[in-house]
Amino acid sequence: MKYIQAEYSGPLNGTVHIPGAKNSSLAILAAACLADNIVALEGIPHIDDVRLITEIGREIGLKLTQNAGQVIIDPRWIHSSVIDPGKASSYRASYYFVGALLSKFGKVTIGLPGGDDFVSRPMDQHIKVFQALGAQVRLYNDYYEVEAAELKGADIYFDTLTSGATMNAMMMAVLAKGRTQLHNAAVDPEVCDTARFLNQLGARIYGAGTDRIRIEGVPYLNGGIHTVIPDRLIAGAFLMAAGLNGGQVTVKDVIPEHLGSCLAKLEEVGLHVECGENSITAYGTGALKATRIRAGMYPSFATDLQQPMTALLLQAEGKSIVTDRVYPKRFAHVPQLRRLGAEIEIRQESAFIRGGLPLRGGWVHATDVRAGICLLMAGFTAEGSTCITGVEHIERGYEDVIGSFRSIGARLSMRELDAQELSSRIHMQG
């Protein structure tokens, strides 16, 4: 079994180049199935989720090749809309294949979505989209079927902000007959990126980036070239790392406007931030200040950043409060941080953090991508060695977590341990 061993690392200094956004890439790779010609994508990260979506695509006839940093996709050979339930259940974004394939095949069979092990992510808003555009949905134990003889435009009012369902709705609506209007739509940069990609192929999507999106159906989509936006969530975590022990970290190939709420909070807790045209530098200037975080949908502070931010707030004297109303149960990292000596109390949807206490190394387990990064960051400030299992979750979202953190001076390495020895060590820790 793989684990990452992190050591106290002192001030972190250096530069990190940020890859393309995972949440854009997963949607856009599936959306390429809508095209009637070859698509070239740049900036797709080399992560496990992308490898899995590539395997699914190849099984249904989607031809994918890599050439000089581009992913070349030929959707003209797709022959099936039956997605392997096992592969589909391995990551949550599998639902994009419904939006991408239904208009061409009339029926999609796919496993129920899985992915991060921190809370069940409901499918209700996706099902609402499918049904509003004229599809029937049949749910079974481990898979579901969506079927429609014809997709027709409709007015869809989302009950809650959801970037996944917003992007899925855009995919389904671009080839539907007539006009579709999405109300209370998500405004995330990844939603805008997906809309730009589809428009590049000939779709007619208007208003992406606002809470009302209009889609005029077209009969077909062409091929095209698109570059995925940078991953703002990875960039935010590396900027936070600068404050752990008073370092200086620059992230390059970013869009600073996508990180507005994150940068404001970093300055609030005591970091100094400088933005360039496509780079951001964070300076740890000394003692950190406790604060309150309220995670929300974009442009609010991202739920995906509340976990690494918790690692930073453990270094701030006083009491900080982190509230997450997007995923109120997204606190599986807290019991793991307590193993390292952190004092954190969970009350409903909030974590109450007593910062400024020394941490000590130990064995901890990552249950999702961002929890894993939080535990790594805590390990860089803890005395001794911190060993993190659940590496597969981290590799779902980071293409080279070891190399990236080493580039800013972090001390960490990938190790192997057999299951029996792992169980013994965790048991000894208690």
C-alpha positions, 0 to 999 in steps of 0.5 A, spaced: 500 500 500 502 506 498 503 512 503 506 519 503 511 521 508 511 528 510 516 531 514 517 538 518 519 543 512 520 550 514 519 555 510 516 553 503 519 557 497 519 557 490 514 557 484 509 552 481 506 551 474 499 550 475 495 545 470 489 545 467 483 545 471 480 538 473 473 540 474 473 543 467 477 537 464 472 532 466 466 536 463 469 538 457 472 531 455 465 528 456 462 534 452 467 532 446 462 526 445 457 531 442 462 533 436 461 530 429 469 532 428 476 531 431 477 535 437 484 538 440 484 539 447 490 543 451 491 543 458 488 537 460 492 534 467 495 527 467 491 525 473 487 519 475 480 521 474 482 523 467 485 516 465 479 513 468 474 518 463 479 516 457 478 508 459 471 509 459 471 513 452 475 508 449 470 502 451 465 506 447 469 507 441 471 514 442 478 515 440 483 519 444 491 520 443 496 525 446 500 529 441 505 534 443 501 536 450 494 536 446 489 530 447 486 529 440 479 526 440 475 523 435 468 522 437 466 519 430 467 512 432 463 512 438 458 506 437 455 505 444 452 509 450 452 503 455 458 505 460 461 500 465 458 501 471 464 499 475 468 505 472 462 510 472 462 509 480 469 510 481 468 518 480 462 522 480 463 526 474 461 520 470 454 523 469 457 528 464 456 522 459 449 522 459 448 529 457 454 528 452 451 522 449 443 522 450 442 526 444 446 521 439 443 515 442 437 516 445 438 512 451 444 512 456 446 506 461 451 508 466 453 506 473 451 511 479 456 516 480 462 515 486 468 519 487 470 523 494 468 519 500 466 525 504 458 525 503 453 523 498 452 527 492 445 527 490 443 526 483 436 530 484 438 536 480 441 532 474 435 528 474 431 534 474 435 536 468 434 530 464 426 530 465 425 537 463 428 536 457 424 530 455 427 524 458 425 518 462 430 516 468 430 509 471 434 508 477 436 501 479 441 498 485 448 500 482 446 504 475 441 508 472 438 509 465 436 515 461 432 515 455 429 520 450 426 519 443 427 527 442 430 532 447 426 539 447 428 545 450 425 547 456 425 552 462 429 549 468 429 552 475 435 549 479 433 548 486 440 550 489 446 552 485 450 546 482 456 547 477 455 539 475 448 540 473 449 546 470 454 544 465 450 537 464 444 541 462 448 545 457 451 539 454 444 536 453 441 543 451 446 544 445 443 539 441 435 539 443 430 542 439 428 549 441 431 554 446 433 552 453 433 557 459 437 555 466 435 559 472 439 560 478 445 557 474 452 556 477 457 562 475 463 558 476 469 559 471 469 551 470 461 553 467 464 558 463 470 554 460 465 549 458 460 554 455 466 557 451 468 550 449 461 548 446 461 555 443 467 553 439 464 547 436 458 551 434 453 551 440 449 557 441 450 558 449 449 565 452 450 568 459 455 563 462 457 566 468 451 569 470 445 566 473 441 565 467 444 561 461 440 561 454 441 555 450 439 555 442 439 548 440 443 547 433 443 541 429 450 539 430 457 541 432 463 541 429 470 539 431 475 545 434 481 546 439 480 549 446 485 550 452 482 548 459 483 554 464 488 553 470 486 549 476 484 555 481 483 550 487 490 547 486 493 554 485 489 556 492 492 550 496 499 552 494 498 559 496 496 557 502 502 553 503 506 559 503 503 561 510 505 555 514 512 557 516 513 564 513 515 562 506 514 565 499 510 561 493 509 563 486 503 560 482 504 561 475 499 560 469 493 562 473 487 567 472 488 571 478 480 573 478 478 566 479 481 566 486 478 573 488 475 570 495 481 566 496 486 571 496 482 576 500 482 571 506 489 570 505 490 577 506 485 577 512 489 572 516 496 575 515 499 573 508 501 578 503 499 577 496 501 580 489 498 578 482 501 579 476 497 578 469 498 570 469 501 569 476 500 570 484 505 570 489 504 569 496 508 571 502 508 569 509 509 575 513 509 572 520 504 571 525 497 569 522 491 571 525 485 567 526 479 568 522 472 565 520 471 562 513 464 561 510 465 556 504 459 557 498 458 557 491 463 561 486 464 567 487 464 565 495 470 562 498 470 555 495 468 548 499 474 545 495 479 550 499 476 550 506 480 543 508 487 546 506 485 553 509 484 549 515 491 546 515 493 554 515 489 556 520 492 551 525 498 555 525 494 562 527 493 563 534 486 564 537 480 561 535 478 560 527 471 557 525 470 554 518 463 553 516 461 549 510 454 549 507 455 547 500 457 540 503 456 540 511 459 533 512 465 535 509 469 534 515 472 527 515 479 530 515 478 533 522 479 526 526 485 525 522 488 532 524 486 530 531 491 524 531 496 530 530 494 534 536 490 539 533 484 541 537 478 542 533 471 541 535 465 540 530 458 543 531 453 541 525 456 545 519 462 548 522 469 546 525 471 550 531 479 551 531 484 552 536 490 554 533 497 555 535 498 549 538 504 544 536 502 538 532 506 532 532 507 526 526 503 520 526 499 516 521 492 519 518 488 517 512 485 521 506 478 520 504 478 525 498 483 530 494 482 536 498 483 532 505 489 529 503 492 536 501 490 538 508 493 533 511 500 534 507 500 541 509 499 539 516 505 534 516 509 540 513 508 543 520 508 537 525 514 535 529 517 528 526 514 524 520 506 524 518 504 518 514 498 519 509 494 513 506 489 514 501 494 516 496 489 514 491 484 520 492 490 525 492 492 522 485 485 523 483 486 531 483 494 532 483 498 529 477 505 530 481 503 531 488 510 529 490 514 533 485 510 539 485 511 540 493 518 538 493 519 544 488 517 549 493 522 545 498 517 541 502 520 534 505 515 528 502 516 522 499 512 516 496 513 510 500 510 502 500 507 498 506 504 492 506 497 491 509 499 487 515 504 492 517 500 498 516 494 495 520 499 494 526 502 501 525 495 504 525 493 500 531 500 502 535 498 509 534 491 508 537 
